[in-house]
């Protein structure tokens, strides 16, 4: 019996994590710098929105095809190539800025190319964790991943603003260096090249468009027949819709109470503080509650916290309930990542990751529209109470769902079929 190495000494995972950490940090540097630069050059918030929207649309359109290709191709080569191309895209933009030749169509085109690279990087990185981390350590691995995300989100934008103050091209130059470093770290991680359990429908003939549609449909069918996981996915879709609707009403609320832009920014920092603390605690919490119980708990906490922001205790008060919102959500992210890694056949991980991500994001773009419309009609406080109440109703519905209540996320041989082979993390071929 092979001795399991502690996660902190798993060099392949730590190189993979370090690569994703520096890559995410580089992206956060330009998250603020990009709209600032577009606004400085054009003076149009609408054009800044078009650039961001173009990236989101491109990512959504390519996500499922990318998931299918990830399941077919050499995953190590795909990860390194996509990250290298992302560095090239960032370097091109930096060069255009330095030479004063950048135009709005450059921003749009390069944002689309960056999204295409990201659509391949994310599913490979997610599937690689299952290949190099034993099942017993998945909670710890995904908790470490979650802490990376929130730490980068907390420190990246302020540093990006500081770099932008040094020069318009500086954030993009630094981003290029982080992408190059990530490429090196991914190479050292030696991501497993191919799935160890080939998909029963994946053949050479499937390179045609019809084969791709069939493979994507296979993933959708697999999800539809997994009771419990299907209901969790639906609950997360609602959570993303309503969770994405509270930002504009919150900004309106702080303004109604006399808060300045600085006050609003400080209040929103509560999300980063809670998220980082929640990520550090997520490993423990996710082990205590199975997904079927954790989902309604997170929905309840999220809803109660949103409603609590409307309490008449000053412009700074909403920062406190915001901390509780992101204190709870990382645990759900960790649990769902572990569930997917355990339940999904390895040869289908790329497709399923794309399907679940697509499902989670499908309603998210409508959130700001919903929140803004309600805030315009009812004001910030009333809107936040309504959104909190809707989340509470969703939590009640989740609690009443028999499939969700009994869902543990563990593989059940009695109810699964031939598409559910035993997961064997750490034994995938290199």
C-alpha positions as CSV (number, residue, x, y, z in Angstrom):
1,X,0.0,0.0,0.0
2,X,1.4,3.4,-1.1
3,X,1.8,5.9,1.7
4,X,-0.2,9.1,1.1
5,X,2.0,12.1,1.2
6,X,0.6,15.1,3.2
7,X,-0.9,17.8,0.9
8,X,1.7,20.4,1.9
9,X,4.4,18.0,0.6
10,X,2.5,17.1,-2.6
11,X,4.9,19.0,-5.0
12,X,2.7,18.6,-8.1
13,X,-0.4,20.0,-6.4
14,X,1.6,22.9,-4.8
15,X,3.1,23.8,-8.2
16,X,-0.3,23.7,-9.8
17,X,-1.7,25.8,-7.0
18,X,1.1,28.3,-7.2
19,X,0.6,28.6,-11.0
20,X,-3.1,29.3,-10.5
21,X,-2.5,31.7,-7.7
22,X,-0.1,33.9,-9.6
23,X,-2.2,33.7,-12.7
24,X,-5.3,34.8,-10.8
25,X,-3.4,37.6,-9.1
26,X,-2.3,38.9,-12.5
27,X,-5.8,38.9,-13.8
28,X,-7.0,40.8,-10.7
29,X,-4.3,43.5,-11.4
30,X,-6.0,44.3,-14.7
31,X,-9.6,43.8,-13.5
32,X,-9.6,47.5,-12.3
33,X,-6.9,48.8,-14.7
34,X,-8.8,47.7,-17.9
35,X,-12.0,49.8,-17.3
36,X,-9.9,52.7,-16.0
37,X,-7.8,52.7,-19.2
38,X,-10.8,52.4,-21.5
39,X,-12.5,55.3,-19.6
40,X,-9.4,57.4,-19.8
41,X,-9.0,56.8,-23.6
42,X,-12.7,57.1,-24.6
43,X,-14.5,58.7,-21.7
44,X,-17.3,56.2,-22.3
45,X,-18.6,53.9,-19.5
46,X,-20.6,52.1,-22.2
47,X,-17.5,51.2,-24.1
48,X,-15.9,49.9,-20.9
49,X,-18.9,47.7,-20.4
50,X,-18.7,46.5,-24.0
51,X,-15.1,45.3,-23.4
52,X,-16.1,43.4,-20.2
53,X,-19.2,42.1,-21.9
54,X,-17.3,40.8,-24.9
55,X,-15.0,38.8,-22.7
56,X,-18.0,37.3,-20.8
57,X,-19.9,36.3,-23.9
58,X,-16.8,34.8,-25.5
59,X,-16.1,32.7,-22.3
60,X,-19.7,31.5,-22.2
61,X,-19.8,30.5,-25.9
62,X,-16.6,28.6,-25.9
63,X,-17.0,27.0,-22.4
64,X,-18.8,23.8,-23.4
65,X,-16.8,23.1,-26.6
66,X,-13.6,23.7,-24.5
67,X,-14.8,21.2,-21.9
68,X,-15.2,18.6,-24.7
69,X,-11.8,19.3,-26.2
70,X,-10.2,19.2,-22.7
71,X,-11.5,15.6,-22.3
72,X,-10.1,14.6,-25.7
73,X,-6.7,16.4,-25.8
74,X,-3.4,16.1,-23.9
75,X,-4.4,18.0,-20.8
76,X,-0.8,19.0,-19.8
77,X,-0.1,20.4,-23.2
78,X,-3.4,22.2,-23.3
79,X,-2.9,23.9,-20.0
80,X,0.7,25.1,-20.8
81,X,-0.3,26.2,-24.3
82,X,-3.4,28.2,-23.2
83,X,-1.5,29.9,-20.3
84,X,1.4,30.8,-22.7
85,X,-1.1,32.3,-25.2
86,X,-2.7,34.3,-22.4
87,X,0.7,35.8,-21.7
88,X,1.1,36.6,-25.3
89,X,-2.3,38.4,-25.4
90,X,-1.4,40.5,-22.3
91,X,2.0,41.3,-23.8
92,X,0.4,42.5,-27.0
93,X,-1.9,44.8,-25.2
94,X,1.0,46.2,-23.1
95,X,2.9,46.9,-26.3
96,X,0.0,48.7,-27.9
97,X,-0.4,50.9,-24.8
98,X,3.3,51.7,-24.7
99,X,3.4,52.7,-28.3
100,X,0.1,54.7,-28.1
101,X,-1.5,52.7,-30.8
102,X,-4.2,51.0,-28.8
103,X,-7.8,51.4,-30.0
104,X,-11.1,50.2,-28.7
105,X,-11.3,47.2,-31.1
106,X,-7.9,46.1,-29.7
107,X,-9.4,45.9,-26.3
108,X,-12.4,43.9,-27.5
109,X,-10.4,41.5,-29.7
110,X,-7.8,40.8,-27.0
111,X,-10.4,40.4,-24.3
112,X,-12.1,37.8,-26.4
113,X,-8.8,36.0,-27.0
114,X,-8.1,36.1,-23.2
115,X,-11.5,34.6,-22.5
116,X,-10.8,31.7,-25.0
117,X,-7.6,30.9,-23.2
118,X,-9.3,31.0,-19.8
119,X,-12.1,28.7,-21.0
120,X,-9.4,26.0,-21.5
121,X,-7.3,26.8,-18.5
122,X,-10.0,26.4,-15.9
123,X,-11.4,22.9,-16.7
124,X,-7.8,21.5,-17.1
125,X,-6.8,22.9,-13.8
126,X,-9.9,21.5,-12.1
127,X,-9.5,18.1,-13.6
128,X,-5.8,18.0,-12.7
129,X,-6.5,18.2,-9.0
130,X,-8.4,14.9,-9.1
131,X,-5.4,13.4,-11.0
132,X,-2.7,14.4,-8.5
133,X,-4.6,14.6,-5.1
134,X,-5.9,11.5,-3.2
135,X,-9.6,11.5,-2.5
136,X,-9.0,11.8,1.3
137,X,-7.2,15.2,0.7
138,X,-9.7,16.8,-1.7
139,X,-11.3,18.9,1.0
140,X,-8.0,20.4,1.9
141,X,-7.0,20.9,-1.7
142,X,-10.1,22.7,-2.7
143,X,-10.0,24.8,0.5
144,X,-6.5,25.9,-0.5
145,X,-7.9,26.7,-4.0
146,X,-10.7,28.8,-2.5
147,X,-8.3,30.8,-0.3
148,X,-6.3,31.6,-3.4
149,X,-9.4,33.1,-5.1
150,X,-10.4,35.3,-2.2
151,X,-6.9,36.4,-1.4
152,X,-6.3,37.5,-5.0
153,X,-9.7,39.3,-5.1
154,X,-8.8,41.1,-1.9
155,X,-5.3,42.4,-2.7
156,X,-5.3,42.3,-6.5
157,X,-7.6,45.3,-7.4
158,X,-5.9,47.8,-4.9
159,X,-2.4,46.7,-6.2
160,X,-3.7,47.0,-9.8
161,X,-4.8,50.6,-9.1
162,X,-1.4,51.3,-7.6
163,X,0.4,49.9,-10.6
164,X,-1.9,51.9,-13.0
165,X,-0.9,55.0,-11.1
166,X,2.7,54.2,-12.0
167,X,1.9,54.0,-15.7
168,X,-1.0,52.9,-17.9
169,X,0.9,49.9,-19.3
170,X,2.4,48.8,-16.0
171,X,-0.5,46.5,-14.8
172,X,-0.5,44.7,-18.1
173,X,3.3,44.2,-18.1
174,X,3.1,42.8,-14.6
175,X,0.2,40.6,-15.7
176,X,2.3,39.2,-18.5
177,X,5.1,38.3,-16.1
178,X,2.6,36.5,-13.8
179,X,1.2,34.5,-16.7
180,X,4.7,33.5,-17.8
181,X,5.5,32.4,-14.2
182,X,2.2,30.5,-14.1
183,X,3.3,28.7,-17.4
184,X,6.5,27.6,-15.7
185,X,4.7,26.4,-12.6
186,X,2.2,24.4,-14.6
187,X,5.0,22.8,-16.5
188,X,6.6,21.7,-13.2
189,X,3.2,20.4,-11.9
190,X,3.3,17.6,-14.6
191,X,-0.5,17.6,-15.0
192,X,-1.8,14.1,-16.0
193,X,-2.0,14.0,-19.8
194,X,-5.0,11.8,-20.4
195,X,-8.0,10.5,-18.4
196,X,-7.4,7.0,-17.0
197,X,-11.0,5.9,-17.8
198,X,-11.7,6.8,-21.5
199,X,-15.3,7.9,-22.1
200,X,-17.4,5.1,-23.7
201,X,-18.5,7.5,-26.4
202,X,-15.1,9.2,-27.1
203,X,-13.7,8.0,-30.3
204,X,-11.5,9.4,-33.1
205,X,-14.5,9.9,-35.2
206,X,-15.9,12.2,-32.6
207,X,-13.7,15.0,-33.8
208,X,-16.6,16.1,-36.0
209,X,-19.1,18.6,-34.8
210,X,-21.8,15.9,-34.4
211,X,-19.4,14.0,-32.1
212,X,-18.9,17.1,-30.0
213,X,-22.7,17.7,-29.6
214,X,-23.1,14.0,-28.6
215,X,-20.4,14.3,-25.9
216,X,-21.9,17.5,-24.5
217,X,-25.3,15.9,-24.5
218,X,-23.8,12.9,-22.7
219,X,-22.6,15.2,-19.9
220,X,-26.1,16.9,-19.7
221,X,-27.8,13.5,-19.6
222,X,-25.4,12.3,-16.9
223,X,-26.2,15.3,-14.7
224,X,-30.0,15.1,-15.3
225,X,-30.0,11.5,-14.0
226,X,-28.1,12.3,-10.8
227,X,-30.8,13.2,-8.3
228,X,-29.5,15.5,-5.6
229,X,-26.7,16.9,-7.7
230,X,-29.3,18.1,-10.2
231,X,-31.2,19.9,-7.4
232,X,-28.0,21.4,-6.0
233,X,-27.2,22.8,-9.4
234,X,-30.7,24.4,-9.6
235,X,-30.3,25.9,-6.1
236,X,-26.9,27.3,-7.1
237,X,-28.4,28.9,-10.2
238,X,-30.9,30.8,-8.1
239,X,-28.2,31.7,-5.6
240,X,-26.1,33.2,-8.4
241,X,-29.1,35.1,-9.8
242,X,-30.1,36.7,-6.5
243,X,-26.6,37.0,-5.2
244,X,-25.6,38.9,-8.3
245,X,-28.5,41.3,-7.8
246,X,-27.5,42.9,-4.5
247,X,-24.5,45.0,-5.5
248,X,-26.4,47.9,-7.1
249,X,-29.1,48.1,-4.4
250,X,-26.3,48.1,-1.8
251,X,-24.5,51.0,-3.5
252,X,-27.8,52.8,-3.6
253,X,-28.4,52.1,0.1
254,X,-25.0,53.4,1.2
255,X,-25.6,56.5,-0.9
256,X,-29.0,57.1,0.5
257,X,-27.4,57.1,4.0
258,X,-24.9,59.7,3.0
259,X,-22.0,57.4,2.4
260,X,-19.2,58.6,0.0
261,X,-17.5,56.5,-2.7
262,X,-14.8,55.7,-0.2
263,X,-17.4,54.5,2.3
264,X,-19.0,52.3,-0.4
265,X,-15.6,50.8,-1.3
266,X,-14.8,50.1,2.3
267,X,-18.2,48.5,2.9
268,X,-17.6,46.2,-0.1
269,X,-14.3,45.2,1.3
270,X,-16.3,43.2,3.8
271,X,-16.9,40.7,1.0
272,X,-13.2,40.1,0.6
273,X,-12.6,39.9,4.3
274,X,-15.4,37.4,4.8
275,X,-14.4,35.4,1.7
276,X,-10.8,35.0,2.9
277,X,-11.8,34.0,6.4
278,X,-14.5,31.6,4.9
279,X,-11.9,30.0,2.6
280,X,-9.7,29.3,5.6
281,X,-12.6,27.7,7.5
282,X,-14.2,26.0,4.5
283,X,-12.3,22.7,4.8
284,X,-13.6,22.1,8.3
285,X,-17.1,23.3,7.6
286,X,-17.4,21.3,4.4
287,X,-16.5,18.1,6.3
288,X,-19.2,18.7,9.0
289,X,-22.2,19.2,6.6
290,X,-23.0,17.2,3.5
291,X,-24.1,19.1,0.4
292,X,-27.8,18.4,1.0
293,X,-27.7,20.3,4.3
294,X,-25.1,22.8,3.5
295,X,-27.0,24.3,0.5
296,X,-30.1,25.4,2.5
297,X,-27.8,26.6,5.3
298,X,-25.8,28.9,2.9
299,X,-29.0,30.1,1.3
300,X,-30.5,31.0,4.7
301,X,-27.3,32.8,5.9
302,X,-27.0,34.7,2.6
303,X,-30.7,35.7,2.7
304,X,-30.7,36.8,6.3
305,X,-27.5,38.8,5.8
306,X,-28.9,40.6,2.8
307,X,-32.0,41.6,4.7
308,X,-29.9,42.7,7.7
309,X,-28.0,45.2,5.5
310,X,-31.2,47.2,5.5
311,X,-31.2,47.8,9.2
312,X,-31.1,51.5,9.9
313,X,-27.7,51.6,11.6
314,X,-25.7,54.0,9.4
315,X,-23.8,53.8,6.1
316,X,-21.1,51.6,7.5
317,X,-23.3,48.9,8.9
318,X,-23.8,46.8,5.7
319,X,-20.1,45.8,5.9
320,X,-20.9,43.5,8.9
321,X,-23.6,41.4,7.2
322,X,-21.5,41.3,4.0
323,X,-18.7,39.5,5.9
324,X,-21.2,36.8,6.9
325,X,-22.3,36.4,3.3
326,X,-18.8,35.4,2.0
327,X,-18.0,33.7,5.2
328,X,-20.5,30.9,4.3
329,X,-20.2,30.6,0.5
330,X,-16.6,29.3,0.2
331,X,-17.7,26.1,2.1
332,X,-20.3,25.4,-0.6
333,X,-17.8,25.9,-3.3
334,X,-15.4,23.5,-1.7
335,X,-18.1,20.9,-1.1
336,X,-19.3,21.0,-4.7
337,X,-15.8,20.8,-6.1
338,X,-15.2,17.7,-4.0
339,X,-18.6,16.2,-5.0
340,X,-17.8,16.7,-8.7
341,X,-14.3,15.2,-8.3
342,X,-15.8,12.1,-6.6
343,X,-18.8,11.5,-8.7
344,X,-17.9,12.4,-12.2
345,X,-16.1,9.9,-14.4
346,X,-12.6,11.3,-15.1
347,X,-13.0,11.2,-18.8
348,X,-16.1,13.5,-18.4
349,X,-14.6,16.0,-15.9
350,X,-13.9,18.7,-18.5
351,X,-17.4,18.6,-20.0
352,X,-19.1,18.4,-16.6
353,X,-17.0,21.3,-15.3
354,X,-18.1,23.3,-18.3
355,X,-21.8,22.3,-18.0
356,X,-21.9,23.1,-14.3
357,X,-20.1,26.4,-14.7
358,X,-22.4,27.3,-17.6
359,X,-25.4,26.4,-15.5
360,X,-24.1,28.5,-12.6
361,X,-23.5,31.5,-14.8
362,X,-26.7,31.1,-17.0
363,X,-28.8,33.4,-14.8
364,X,-26.0,35.5,-13.3
365,X,-26.0,38.2,-16.0
366,X,-29.7,38.9,-15.1
367,X,-28.9,39.6,-11.5
368,X,-27.7,43.2,-11.9
369,X,-30.6,44.0,-14.1
370,X,-33.0,42.7,-11.5
371,X,-31.3,44.5,-8.7
372,X,-31.0,47.8,-10.5
373,X,-34.7,47.7,-11.6
374,X,-36.0,47.0,-8.1
375,X,-33.7,49.6,-6.6
376,X,-34.9,52.2,-9.0
377,X,-38.5,51.4,-8.1
378,X,-38.3,50.7,-4.4
379,X,-35.0,52.0,-3.1
380,X,-31.9,50.2,-1.8
381,X,-33.2,49.0,1.6
382,X,-36.5,47.5,0.3
383,X,-34.8,45.8,-2.6
384,X,-32.2,44.1,-0.3
385,X,-35.0,42.9,2.0
386,X,-36.9,41.4,-1.0
387,X,-33.8,39.7,-2.3
388,X,-33.1,38.3,1.2
389,X,-36.7,37.1,1.4
390,X,-36.4,35.3,-2.0
391,X,-33.3,33.6,-0.9
392,X,-35.1,32.5,2.3
393,X,-37.9,31.0,0.2
394,X,-35.3,29.2,-1.9
395,X,-33.7,27.8,1.2
396,X,-37.2,26.6,2.4
397,X,-37.8,24.9,-1.0
398,X,-34.3,23.2,-0.8
399,X,-35.1,22.0,2.7
400,X,-38.4,20.4,1.5
401,X,-36.7,18.6,-1.4
402,X,-36.3,14.9,-0.5
403,X,-33.5,14.4,-3.0
404,X,-31.6,17.3,-1.7
405,X,-32.0,16.4,2.0
406,X,-30.6,12.9,1.4
407,X,-27.8,14.0,-1.0
408,X,-24.3,13.3,0.4
409,X,-22.2,13.5,-2.8
410,X,-20.9,10.0,-2.4
411,X,-20.9,7.5,-5.2
412,X,-23.7,4.9,-4.7
413,X,-23.0,1.7,-6.7
414,X,-26.6,0.6,-6.2
415,X,-27.9,3.6,-8.1
416,X,-25.1,4.4,-10.5
417,X,-24.5,3.0,-13.9
418,X,-21.6,2.1,-16.1
419,X,-20.6,5.7,-16.6
420,X,-19.7,5.9,-12.9
421,X,-16.3,4.1,-12.6
422,X,-14.4,4.3,-9.3
423,X,-12.4,7.5,-9.0
424,X,-8.7,6.9,-8.5
425,X,-7.0,10.2,-7.9
426,X,-3.2,10.0,-8.1
427,X,-3.2,7.1,-10.5
428,X,-4.0,8.9,-13.8
429,X,-1.3,8.3,-16.5
430,X,1.2,11.1,-17.0
